[in-house]
Amino acid sequence: MANQNNRNNNDEKMSLEEAGRKGGEATSKNHDQEFYEEIGRKGGEATSKNHGQEFYEEIGRKGGEARADQNDSNNSGNSNNNSRNNGKMSREEAGRKGGEARAKQRDNN
């Protein structure tokens, strides 16, 4: 009902949220997994041309922090959790390595 009221107040215009949802639904009906893989690949290539190693290190760090926070929430009651990383690579190290690998890949292309 809120969308209908919203349309009446906006001269029958669809909200951006509703337009995006409808567009996404239509696209998903008309395209398969291969389409999404291709646009993901193209987006990744375009991003790598516009960003350097620091960008990838930063997003790797942020992703690692978010994942660690999620794991901390899931393991908060686990008394067997001896260390924060459980022998795994630190977030900072993962971000640095990911940034270096992406920069090398970009430089080779």
N, C-alpha and C positions, 0 to 999 in steps of 0.2 A: 504494500500500500504506500510505503514511503516513496518508492520510485514513481508511482502514479502521481502523487501529490507534488513531487519534485518536478515532474514534467509539466504539470499544469501551471506551476509557478514560473517555469522557464520557457513559456510559449511552445510547449510540446517537445522541447529538446531533450534528448537522451543525456544522462550524466556521463562523464568521462569513464567512470567505473563500469557503468552498464555497457557502454560502447566497447570498451576493452574486453569485457567478458564475452559479449556476443561475437566480437571479431575473433577472439581466441577459440571459441567453440566452433565457429565456421571454418577456421583454418585447420583445426584438428580433424574435422570431418573430411576435409579435402586433401590432406597430406598424410604420408606415412612416416615411419621412423627415419627412412633415408633422407627425407626432406629436412627433418630437424637436425640430423647429423651434419648435413651439408651446410645449413645456415650457422650451426655452431662452429664448424671448422672455419668458415669464412669470417665469422665474428672474431674468432681467436687470432686468425692471421691479421686482420685489420688492427686489432688491439696491440699485437706484438710490434707492428710498424710504428705505433704512436707512443709506446711506453718503453722505458729502459728497465734495467735490472732492479733498480730501487722499487719500481712499481710492483713487480712480481714478488719481491721480498716482503713488501708491506702487506699485500693481499694474502700471501702465504702465512705471515705472522698473525694477521687478524683471523684467518680461518682456523689456524692452529689454536689460538686463544679461545675462539668460540667452541671448538671441539673439546678442548680441555675443560672448559667451564661446564659443558654438557656432561662429560665423563665424570667430573667432580660431583655433579648433582646426582648422577646415577650411582656413584660409588660411595656416597657420603656415609652410609651405614656399614660399609665393608671394612671390617677390622683387619683383613688380610692385605689391604692396600698399603704396602710398605713404603713406597715412594710415589711422588706425584707422577712421574713418567713411567713407572714400572719397567725400567730398562729400555725405554723407547727414546728416540731422538727428541731433543727439546724443540719447542715451537720455533725458537729463534733459528736453530740450526736447520730445521725443515724449510723455513722461509728463505734463508740464505741459499741453501742448496737449490731450492726451486727457482729462485731468481737467477742464479748462476746458470742452471741448465737451460732456462728459457732464453737467456741472453745469448748463450752459445748457439742455440738452435736458430735464433733470429739472425745472428751473424753469419751462420752457414748458408742461409737462404739468401 
